[in-house]
Amino acid sequence: MTHHNPTAKVAIFNDTRRTSHYGCEIVMQTLEEQLSARNMTLAFSWPMGRDWRNELHRFDGFSMIDAIIVNGEGSIHHSDTRDRAHYLTETARYFGDTYGIPCFLINATLYEIGDDIIDNLRYFDGIWVRESSSQELLKTRGISANLAPDLTLMVDTPVTAERPFSVLATDSVIKPIAAHLKMLCRKKKWHYSKLTHASRPLSQDHFPRREVLRRNAKWLAALLVGRNIRNRHEFLRYMSSHQLVCTGRFHAVTLALATRTPYLAVASNTPKISSLTMDVFGTLDRVVPLERIDTVHDPLAFGWSEQERNALSRFLLSSRNSIAMMFDEIRAIVDARTQRK
């Protein structure tokens, strides 16, 4: 898709790449690719886990920004105990009032959020959530949100005719679950991988020099002690070489879907895995108690059924269309706002 309108400058808040997490890196890669396809350029990014409200001087030049995109991911939940849910949702009110910049919340899961967060969300020019449960939550509070599944589902994945390895297990954001899955891998001789890594920085990521140096040092240290140094492209190939993924990570589920790898998942710190699985298959058969993973012996017993395979194909096609439409709409809103200036 080619756009001939002037280049629009975009600021991203909650840039999650610094975590060296496969899912987060693919999210940001997709975000930049989709912006570029619409003649929009990433002119500024604000890192995950850093409260912008304490550094307002950093935004003195924001009059040149045409749009702000907040990458919600799994950051906006349990707002009574998580400050991140507040400062991410306060972007629209502040930057809209101060600079007149259209603001968009995308790629978000919302759960257990208070009235103040709901009030903040009303200032966004557009909201796109990752699962229908988040959409329903906002609907009950009088906020219209669109559904566009996680950006990792846009990734180009390897075509694998054969899967020579049995089970790949990953970690979980819940530490006891992560420890149990790792123990199972030792016991059953499965493969194990965290979703974070220490690979060498890729030239296509255009990291600042300081970040390149940090990642190279991290890669060298990991190389010496035998830690995970696969980059995201290598990890996708690695995952797709397995017959089954057992995980407690949301992005491990999205990448299993993208690579068409059967999975069993344990619930995370929000219902996002269950909500996604229900959106795809209409059942929760693949979201199981941790004890169920203990009983896995033959991974082929958990292969896709014909019904699941068809549902997955429909979901992946629908996801790509919904994500493309989201970025088209963002570009259209930015153009309309620019013309009124």
JOTAKA-V512217 format. One line per field, one symbol per residue. burial: # if it has 16 or more other ideal C-beta (glycine too) atoms within 10 Angstrom, else .. A space follows every 10 residues. Layout:
burial=???
This chain:
burial=.......### ########## ########## ##.##..#.# .#####.#.. .#......#. .#..###### #######.#. ...####### ######.... ########## ###...##.# #.######## #.###.##.. ..#.#.#### #####.#..# ..#..##### ##.#..##.# ##.##....# #####.###. #...#..... ....#..##. .#.....#.# ###.##.### ########## #########. ########.# ########## #....###.# ..#..#..#. .#.#...#.. ##..##.##. ..##.##.## #..##.#... .
